[in-house]
Amino acid sequence: MEKLGTHPIFKEKGIVFVVSGPSGAGKSTIIKELERYDRKIKFSVSATTRKSRRGEKEGVNYFFVAEQKFKKMIDGHEFIEWAKFQGNYYGTPKKFIEDITNEGFDCILDIDVQGALQIKEKMKEAVFIFIAPKSIAVLKRRLFKRSTEDESVIRKRLLIAHKEMQYIDMYDYLVINDDLKNAIKDIKSVINAERCRTFRKPGTTTALKNKI
């Protein structure tokens, strides 16, 4: 007997989760853990005009694109968000996201606030999550503890973090990463709750109402 909701016409589209937060808030660590925890999750890959670095793989770390082609993609509205940073272009290809979600996978985008606001205008159904430290003071301690950047760079990051956190109210969810295990648990809860929303299961709800 066919299980409820498994028929091809009931195939559910994946969800786009947009995750933002200041450098040092723990976004990358949390996202890597989510990918290990949930096989239905795939991480978005951005396109860039910068040269690949040693160890980076095409289609895994980035899609490496010539500047002329990137600009044509902008003109063709092929990005859901894009920006220029330190002389190079970066953007999220719309088709890549659509291919993932149409296959029923959820797609996680690690995007800064500027990019998230662009996506919010174009993808009303996306879910926006802001990961924040308990305070700027805590973030400052984390950044200095990493010892990977000099003091001037860290102070710039703290200034950017302060500006980014002014946009928290634009997001659907706020997760405070004061304890990594609890933060991951909170993100998992958000993902599971969003998957259970009725408007994301039109085929299943119709079947239930018709008592199939």
C-alpha positions as a Markdown table, in Angstrom:
| # | Residue | x | y | z |
|---|---|---|---|---|
| 1 | Met | 0.0 | 0.0 | 0.0 |
| 2 | Glu | 1.4 | 3.4 | -1.0 |
| 3 | Lys | 2.2 | 5.6 | 2.0 |
| 4 | Leu | 0.4 | 8.8 | 2.4 |
| 5 | Gly | 2.1 | 11.7 | 0.7 |
| 6 | Thr | 4.7 | 9.6 | -1.2 |
| 7 | His | 3.0 | 9.8 | -4.6 |
| 8 | Pro | 5.0 | 12.0 | -7.1 |
| 9 | Ile | 2.2 | 14.6 | -7.1 |
| 10 | Phe | 2.7 | 15.0 | -3.4 |
| 11 | Lys | 6.5 | 15.7 | -3.6 |
| 12 | Glu | 7.3 | 18.5 | -1.3 |
| 13 | Lys | 9.5 | 21.4 | -2.4 |
| 14 | Gly | 12.6 | 22.0 | -0.2 |
| 15 | Ile | 12.9 | 25.1 | 2.0 |
| 16 | Val | 15.4 | 27.9 | 1.6 |
| 17 | Phe | 17.0 | 28.8 | 5.0 |
| 18 | Val | 19.0 | 32.0 | 5.0 |
| 19 | Val | 21.5 | 32.2 | 7.9 |
| 20 | Ser | 23.2 | 35.4 | 8.8 |
| 21 | Gly | 25.3 | 36.6 | 11.8 |
| 22 | Pro | 28.5 | 38.5 | 12.5 |
| 23 | Ser | 32.0 | 36.9 | 12.0 |
| 24 | Gly | 32.7 | 34.9 | 15.1 |
| 25 | Ala | 29.1 | 34.1 | 15.9 |
| 26 | Gly | 29.6 | 30.4 | 15.0 |
| 27 | Lys | 27.6 | 30.2 | 11.7 |
| 28 | Ser | 30.0 | 27.9 | 9.9 |
| 29 | Thr | 30.3 | 25.5 | 12.8 |
| 30 | Ile | 26.6 | 25.3 | 13.2 |
| 31 | Ile | 25.9 | 24.8 | 9.5 |
| 32 | Lys | 28.5 | 22.0 | 9.2 |
| 33 | Glu | 26.9 | 20.2 | 12.1 |
| 34 | Leu | 23.4 | 20.6 | 10.4 |
| 35 | Glu | 24.8 | 19.0 | 7.2 |
| 36 | Arg | 26.1 | 16.0 | 9.2 |
| 37 | Tyr | 22.8 | 15.7 | 11.2 |
| 38 | Asp | 20.4 | 16.0 | 8.3 |
| 39 | Arg | 20.8 | 14.4 | 4.8 |
| 40 | Lys | 17.9 | 16.5 | 3.5 |
| 41 | Ile | 20.0 | 19.6 | 3.9 |
| 42 | Lys | 22.4 | 20.9 | 1.2 |
| 43 | Phe | 24.6 | 24.0 | 1.5 |
| 44 | Ser | 24.4 | 26.7 | -1.2 |
| 45 | Val | 27.4 | 27.3 | -3.4 |
| 46 | Ser | 28.1 | 30.9 | -4.5 |
| 47 | Ala | 29.6 | 32.1 | -7.7 |
| 48 | Thr | 32.7 | 34.4 | -7.7 |
| 49 | Thr | 35.0 | 36.2 | -10.0 |
| 50 | Arg | 38.0 | 35.8 | -7.8 |
| 51 | Lys | 40.7 | 33.2 | -8.6 |
| 52 | Ser | 40.4 | 29.8 | -6.9 |
| 53 | Arg | 42.8 | 29.2 | -4.1 |
| 54 | Arg | 44.8 | 26.0 | -3.4 |
| 55 | Gly | 42.5 | 23.2 | -2.4 |
| 56 | Glu | 39.3 | 24.8 | -3.5 |
| 57 | Lys | 37.1 | 22.8 | -5.9 |
| 58 | Glu | 34.7 | 24.0 | -8.6 |
| 59 | Gly | 31.1 | 23.6 | -7.6 |
| 60 | Val | 32.1 | 22.7 | -4.0 |
| 61 | Asn | 33.6 | 25.8 | -2.6 |
| 62 | Tyr | 32.5 | 28.2 | -5.4 |
| 63 | Phe | 31.5 | 28.4 | -9.0 |
| 64 | Phe | 34.5 | 30.3 | -10.4 |
| 65 | Val | 33.2 | 32.6 | -13.2 |
| 66 | Ala | 35.0 | 35.2 | -15.4 |
| 67 | Glu | 33.9 | 38.8 | -14.7 |
| 68 | Gln | 32.4 | 39.3 | -18.1 |
| 69 | Lys | 30.2 | 36.2 | -17.7 |
| 70 | Phe | 29.3 | 37.2 | -14.1 |
| 71 | Lys | 28.0 | 40.6 | -15.4 |
| 72 | Lys | 26.0 | 38.9 | -18.0 |
| 73 | Met | 24.4 | 36.8 | -15.3 |
| 74 | Ile | 23.6 | 39.9 | -13.4 |
| 75 | Asp | 21.9 | 41.4 | -16.5 |
| 76 | Gly | 20.0 | 38.2 | -17.0 |
| 77 | His | 18.7 | 38.3 | -13.3 |
| 78 | Glu | 20.4 | 34.9 | -12.7 |
| 79 | Phe | 21.3 | 35.8 | -9.1 |
| 80 | Ile | 19.0 | 36.0 | -6.1 |
| 81 | Glu | 21.7 | 38.2 | -4.5 |
| 82 | Trp | 25.1 | 39.5 | -5.4 |
| 83 | Ala | 27.7 | 42.0 | -4.3 |
| 84 | Lys | 31.1 | 43.3 | -5.0 |
| 85 | Phe | 33.7 | 42.9 | -2.3 |
| 86 | Gln | 37.4 | 43.9 | -2.5 |
| 87 | Gly | 37.3 | 44.1 | -6.3 |
| 88 | Asn | 35.6 | 40.7 | -6.8 |
| 89 | Tyr | 32.0 | 39.8 | -7.5 |
| 90 | Tyr | 30.1 | 37.3 | -5.4 |
| 91 | Gly | 26.6 | 36.0 | -5.9 |
| 92 | Thr | 24.1 | 33.2 | -5.3 |
| 93 | Pro | 22.9 | 31.6 | -8.5 |
| 94 | Lys | 19.1 | 31.3 | -8.6 |
| 95 | Lys | 19.1 | 28.1 | -10.7 |
| 96 | Phe | 21.3 | 26.3 | -8.2 |
| 97 | Ile | 18.9 | 27.0 | -5.4 |
| 98 | Glu | 15.9 | 26.0 | -7.5 |
| 99 | Asp | 17.5 | 22.7 | -8.6 |
| 100 | Ile | 18.1 | 21.8 | -4.9 |
| 101 | Thr | 14.7 | 22.7 | -3.6 |
| 102 | Asn | 12.8 | 21.2 | -6.6 |
| 103 | Glu | 14.5 | 17.9 | -5.7 |
| 104 | Gly | 13.0 | 18.1 | -2.2 |
| 105 | Phe | 16.2 | 19.1 | -0.4 |
| 106 | Asp | 16.4 | 22.1 | 1.9 |
| 107 | Cys | 19.1 | 24.6 | 1.0 |
| 108 | Ile | 21.0 | 26.6 | 3.6 |
| 109 | Leu | 22.6 | 29.9 | 2.6 |
| 110 | Asp | 25.3 | 31.5 | 4.7 |
| 111 | Ile | 24.7 | 35.1 | 3.7 |
| 112 | Asp | 25.6 | 38.5 | 5.1 |
| 113 | Val | 22.8 | 41.0 | 6.0 |
| 114 | Gln | 23.1 | 42.9 | 2.7 |
| 115 | Gly | 22.6 | 39.7 | 0.7 |
| 116 | Ala | 19.8 | 38.5 | 3.0 |
| 117 | Leu | 17.8 | 41.7 | 2.5 |
| 118 | Gln | 18.1 | 41.2 | -1.3 |
| 119 | Ile | 16.8 | 37.6 | -0.9 |
| 120 | Lys | 14.0 | 38.7 | 1.3 |
| 121 | Glu | 12.6 | 40.9 | -1.4 |
| 122 | Lys | 12.6 | 38.1 | -4.0 |
| 123 | Met | 11.8 | 34.9 | -1.9 |
| 124 | Lys | 9.0 | 35.5 | 0.4 |
| 125 | Glu | 8.8 | 31.8 | 1.3 |
| 126 | Ala | 12.4 | 31.7 | 2.6 |
| 127 | Val | 13.1 | 31.4 | 6.3 |
| 128 | Phe | 15.6 | 33.9 | 7.8 |
| 129 | Ile | 17.6 | 33.0 | 10.9 |
| 130 | Phe | 20.1 | 35.3 | 12.6 |
| 131 | Ile | 22.8 | 33.8 | 14.8 |
| 132 | Ala | 24.2 | 36.2 | 17.3 |
| 133 | Pro | 26.6 | 36.1 | 20.2 |
| 134 | Lys | 25.3 | 36.9 | 23.7 |
| 135 | Ser | 26.8 | 40.3 | 23.5 |
| 136 | Ile | 29.4 | 42.4 | 21.5 |
| 137 | Ala | 31.8 | 41.9 | 24.5 |
| 138 | Val | 31.5 | 38.1 | 24.1 |
| 139 | Leu | 32.1 | 38.4 | 20.4 |
| 140 | Lys | 35.2 | 40.5 | 21.0 |
| 141 | Arg | 36.7 | 37.9 | 23.3 |
| 142 | Arg | 36.0 | 35.2 | 20.7 |
| 143 | Leu | 37.6 | 37.1 | 17.9 |
| 144 | Phe | 40.7 | 37.9 | 19.9 |
| 145 | Lys | 40.9 | 34.3 | 21.2 |
| 146 | Arg | 41.1 | 33.0 | 17.6 |
| 147 | Ser | 44.4 | 34.9 | 17.1 |
| 148 | Thr | 44.0 | 34.7 | 13.3 |
| 149 | Glu | 43.8 | 38.4 | 12.6 |
| 150 | Asp | 45.4 | 41.6 | 13.8 |
| 151 | Glu | 43.7 | 44.0 | 16.1 |
| 152 | Ser | 42.8 | 46.5 | 13.4 |
| 153 | Val | 40.9 | 43.8 | 11.4 |
| 154 | Ile | 39.1 | 42.6 | 14.5 |
| 155 | Arg | 37.9 | 46.1 | 15.3 |
| 156 | Lys | 36.5 | 46.5 | 11.8 |
| 157 | Arg | 34.7 | 43.2 | 12.3 |
| 158 | Leu | 33.2 | 44.4 | 15.5 |
| 159 | Leu | 32.0 | 47.6 | 13.9 |
| 160 | Ile | 30.4 | 45.5 | 11.1 |
| 161 | Ala | 28.9 | 43.2 | 13.7 |
| 162 | His | 27.3 | 46.1 | 15.5 |
| 163 | Lys | 25.7 | 47.4 | 12.3 |
| 164 | Glu | 24.5 | 43.9 | 11.3 |
| 165 | Met | 22.8 | 43.3 | 14.6 |
| 166 | Gln | 20.6 | 46.4 | 13.9 |
| 167 | Tyr | 18.8 | 44.3 | 11.3 |
| 168 | Ile | 17.8 | 41.4 | 13.6 |
| 169 | Asp | 14.1 | 42.4 | 13.5 |
| 170 | Met | 14.1 | 41.7 | 9.8 |
| 171 | Tyr | 14.7 | 38.0 | 10.5 |
| 172 | Asp | 12.1 | 35.3 | 11.4 |
| 173 | Tyr | 14.2 | 33.7 | 14.1 |
| 174 | Leu | 17.0 | 34.7 | 16.4 |
| 175 | Val | 19.4 | 32.1 | 17.9 |
| 176 | Ile | 21.8 | 33.2 | 20.6 |
| 177 | Asn | 25.0 | 31.1 | 20.3 |
| 178 | Asp | 26.1 | 31.3 | 24.0 |
| 179 | Asp | 26.4 | 27.5 | 24.1 |
| 180 | Leu | 27.1 | 25.7 | 20.8 |
| 181 | Lys | 25.1 | 22.5 | 21.6 |
| 182 | Asn | 22.0 | 24.6 | 22.6 |
| 183 | Ala | 22.4 | 26.8 | 19.5 |
| 184 | Ile | 22.5 | 23.8 | 17.2 |
| 185 | Lys | 19.4 | 22.3 | 19.0 |
| 186 | Asp | 17.5 | 25.6 | 18.5 |
| 187 | Ile | 18.4 | 25.6 | 14.8 |
| 188 | Lys | 17.2 | 22.0 | 14.4 |
| 189 | Ser | 14.0 | 22.9 | 16.1 |
| 190 | Val | 13.4 | 25.8 | 13.7 |
| 191 | Ile | 14.1 | 23.5 | 10.7 |
| 192 | Asn | 11.7 | 20.8 | 11.9 |
| 193 | Ala | 9.0 | 23.3 | 12.8 |
| 194 | Glu | 9.2 | 24.9 | 9.3 |
| 195 | Arg | 8.9 | 21.5 | 7.6 |
| 196 | Cys | 5.7 | 20.8 | 9.5 |
| 197 | Arg | 3.9 | 24.0 | 8.4 |
| 198 | Thr | 0.7 | 23.1 | 6.5 |
| 199 | Phe | 1.3 | 25.4 | 3.5 |
| 200 | Arg | 4.5 | 23.4 | 2.7 |
| 201 | Lys | 2.5 | 20.2 | 2.4 |
| 202 | Pro | -0.3 | 20.9 | 0.0 |
| 203 | Gly | -0.4 | 17.4 | -1.4 |
| 204 | Thr | -0.4 | 15.7 | 2.0 |
| 205 | Thr | -3.1 | 18.0 | 3.4 |
| 206 | Thr | -5.3 | 17.5 | 0.4 |
| 207 | Ala | -5.0 | 13.7 | 0.7 |
| 208 | Leu | -5.9 | 13.8 | 4.4 |
| 209 | Lys | -8.9 | 16.0 | 3.8 |
| 210 | Asn | -10.1 | 13.7 | 1.1 |
| 211 | Lys | -9.3 | 10.6 | 3.3 |
| 212 | Ile | -7.1 | 9.0 | 0.8 |
